[in-house]
Amino acid sequence: EVDFWIIPIIQGFVQIEELVVNYSDSSDDDKSSPDTPPQESSCVDEVQPAFLVALISRRSRHRAGMRYKRRGVDKNGNVANYVETEQLIHVHNHTLSYIQTRGSVPVFWSQVGYRYNPRPRLDKSENETVSCFRAHFEEQLKNYKKQVIINLVDQTGREKIIGDAYLKQVLLYNNANLTYVSFDFHEHW
């Protein structure tokens, strides 16, 4: 009886754009020359080369919070600041979807203090973390089947303790539907 008063909302972002691709026989060098006259573009298959692209990001209501104030996993397996982003492309009556999720490292950790980038610390032991880590990834695998984990934590600096704990939990979980990749973008900067 109260559904009339409840308005469903999401915290996130939605943008939909139409992109038109122009095909032509000339090379990119020919197109960029100031001496080249503008050419009529033609599509290879004589069909309007338009793509409808949608980007939808949805932030979870579980463990939402400010960066540096809300970190890690909770007792139910919810990670802090979890976001699901879906990219949809519609072309020639076909729709393609790619989903990417992101969230805090699913172990019990925090950053205390008001300084910029406070030092992270582990708040619970490896054994205390196992069941919550498992709950997080069981939900992920139920929703998305296979997962590729890309760990972006700094592998050598102050975040190393978090990255090591994450890898240890992945190894303990030992699920064939998880692929773990560590990418330290600080090293490639």
C-alpha positions as CSV (number, residue, x, y, z in Angstrom):
1,E,0.0,0.0,0.0
2,V,3.0,2.4,0.4
3,D,4.5,1.7,-3.0
4,F,2.8,4.8,-4.3
5,W,5.0,6.9,-2.0
6,I,8.3,5.1,-2.8
7,I,10.3,6.4,-5.7
8,P,13.0,4.0,-7.0
9,I,16.3,5.7,-7.7
10,I,19.9,4.8,-8.3
11,Q,23.1,6.5,-7.3
12,G,25.1,6.5,-10.5
13,F,25.5,7.8,-14.0
14,V,23.7,7.2,-17.3
15,Q,24.7,8.6,-20.7
16,I,23.4,7.5,-24.1
17,E,25.0,8.8,-27.3
18,E,24.7,8.0,-31.0
19,L,28.0,7.7,-32.8
20,V,28.3,7.7,-36.6
21,V,31.2,6.0,-38.3
22,N,32.2,7.3,-41.7
23,Y,34.0,4.8,-43.9
24,S,36.0,6.0,-46.9
25,D,38.7,4.6,-49.2
26,S,41.3,7.3,-48.4
27,S,44.0,6.8,-45.8
28,D,44.3,8.8,-42.6
29,D,47.2,10.7,-44.0
30,D,45.1,11.8,-47.0
31,K,42.3,13.0,-44.7
32,S,44.6,15.1,-42.6
33,S,46.3,17.0,-45.5
34,P,45.1,20.6,-45.9
35,D,45.3,20.1,-49.7
36,T,42.9,17.3,-49.7
37,P,39.4,18.4,-50.7
38,P,36.5,17.1,-48.5
39,Q,35.2,13.8,-49.7
40,E,31.7,12.3,-49.5
41,S,31.9,9.5,-47.0
42,S,30.4,6.2,-47.9
43,C,29.6,3.1,-45.8
44,V,31.1,-0.2,-46.9
45,D,27.9,-2.1,-46.6
46,E,25.6,0.8,-47.6
47,V,23.9,0.7,-44.2
48,Q,23.9,3.7,-42.0
49,P,26.9,3.2,-39.8
50,A,25.4,4.4,-36.6
51,F,26.1,3.0,-33.1
52,L,24.0,3.7,-30.1
53,V,26.3,3.6,-27.1
54,A,25.1,3.7,-23.5
55,L,27.1,3.8,-20.3
56,I,25.4,3.0,-17.0
57,S,27.1,3.1,-13.7
58,R,25.3,1.9,-10.5
59,R,26.8,2.4,-7.1
60,S,25.8,-0.1,-4.4
61,R,23.9,1.1,-1.4
62,H,25.8,-1.4,0.8
63,R,29.0,0.1,2.4
64,A,28.8,3.4,0.5
65,G,31.0,6.1,2.0
66,M,33.8,8.6,1.6
67,R,37.1,7.4,0.3
68,Y,39.6,6.8,3.2
69,K,36.6,6.6,5.6
70,R,34.9,3.4,4.2
71,R,37.3,0.6,3.2
72,G,37.3,-3.2,2.8
73,V,34.6,-5.8,3.3
74,D,31.9,-6.1,5.9
75,K,30.6,-9.3,7.7
76,N,28.1,-9.9,4.8
77,G,30.7,-9.8,2.0
78,N,29.8,-6.3,0.8
79,V,32.8,-4.2,-0.2
80,A,33.1,-0.5,0.2
81,N,32.2,1.8,-2.7
82,Y,31.2,-1.0,-5.1
83,V,30.2,0.2,-8.6
84,E,28.9,-1.8,-11.5
85,T,29.4,-0.2,-14.9
86,E,27.8,-1.5,-18.0
87,Q,28.6,-0.4,-21.5
88,L,26.0,-1.2,-24.1
89,I,26.5,-0.9,-27.9
90,H,23.6,-1.3,-30.2
91,V,24.3,-1.6,-34.0
92,H,22.5,-3.2,-36.9
93,N,19.8,-4.7,-34.5
94,H,22.4,-6.3,-32.3
95,T,23.1,-5.2,-28.7
96,L,26.4,-6.0,-27.1
97,S,27.1,-5.6,-23.3
98,Y,30.3,-5.4,-21.3
99,I,30.1,-5.2,-17.5
100,Q,32.9,-4.1,-15.2
101,T,32.7,-4.0,-11.4
102,R,35.0,-2.2,-9.0
103,G,35.2,-2.0,-5.2
104,S,37.4,-1.9,-2.3
105,V,39.8,-4.9,-1.7
106,P,37.5,-7.5,0.0
107,V,39.5,-8.0,3.2
108,F,39.1,-6.2,6.6
109,W,41.2,-3.1,6.4
110,S,41.1,0.6,7.0
111,Q,42.9,3.9,6.8
112,V,42.8,5.9,10.0
113,G,43.5,9.6,10.2
114,Y,42.7,12.7,8.3
115,R,46.0,13.1,6.4
116,Y,46.0,12.7,2.6
117,N,46.5,9.0,1.8
118,P,46.9,7.6,5.4
119,R,48.8,4.3,5.8
120,P,46.4,1.2,5.4
121,R,46.2,-1.4,8.1
122,L,44.6,-4.9,8.4
123,D,41.8,-5.0,10.9
124,K,41.2,-8.7,11.2
125,S,43.2,-11.9,10.7
126,E,43.4,-14.0,7.6
127,N,41.1,-16.7,9.2
128,E,38.5,-14.1,10.2
129,T,38.4,-12.7,6.7
130,V,37.9,-16.0,4.8
131,S,34.2,-16.3,5.2
132,C,33.5,-12.7,4.2
133,F,35.8,-12.9,1.2
134,R,34.0,-16.1,0.2
135,A,30.6,-14.4,0.6
136,H,31.7,-11.5,-1.6
137,F,32.9,-13.7,-4.5
138,E,30.1,-16.2,-4.3
139,E,27.7,-13.3,-4.9
140,Q,30.0,-12.0,-7.8
141,L,30.1,-15.4,-9.4
142,K,26.4,-15.9,-9.0
143,N,25.7,-12.6,-10.8
144,Y,28.5,-12.6,-13.4
145,K,29.7,-16.3,-13.7
146,K,33.4,-15.9,-14.3
147,Q,35.5,-13.0,-12.9
148,V,38.8,-11.5,-13.8
149,I,40.2,-9.7,-10.8
150,I,42.6,-6.9,-11.6
151,N,44.4,-5.8,-8.5
152,L,45.5,-2.2,-8.9
153,V,47.0,-1.9,-5.4
154,D,50.6,-0.6,-5.2
155,Q,52.6,-3.9,-4.8
156,T,55.8,-2.4,-3.3
157,G,54.8,0.7,-1.3
158,R,52.6,1.4,1.7
159,E,49.6,-0.6,0.1
160,K,51.6,-3.8,-0.2
161,I,50.1,-5.2,3.0
162,I,46.6,-5.0,1.4
163,G,47.7,-6.5,-1.9
164,D,49.4,-9.4,-0.1
165,A,46.3,-10.1,1.9
166,Y,44.1,-10.0,-1.2
167,L,46.3,-12.5,-3.1
168,K,46.4,-14.8,0.0
169,Q,42.6,-14.8,0.1
170,V,42.3,-15.5,-3.6
171,L,44.7,-18.5,-3.2
172,L,42.7,-19.8,-0.2
173,Y,39.4,-19.5,-2.1
174,N,41.0,-21.4,-5.0
175,N,38.0,-21.1,-7.4
176,A,38.6,-22.0,-11.1
177,N,36.1,-19.2,-12.1
178,L,38.4,-16.5,-10.8
179,T,41.4,-15.2,-12.7
180,Y,43.7,-13.0,-10.6
181,V,45.9,-10.3,-12.3
182,S,48.1,-7.9,-10.4
183,F,48.8,-4.7,-12.3
184,D,50.9,-2.1,-10.4
185,F,50.3,1.0,-12.5
186,H,52.6,3.0,-10.2
187,E,55.4,0.9,-11.8
188,H,54.3,1.8,-15.3
189,W,53.7,5.5,-14.7
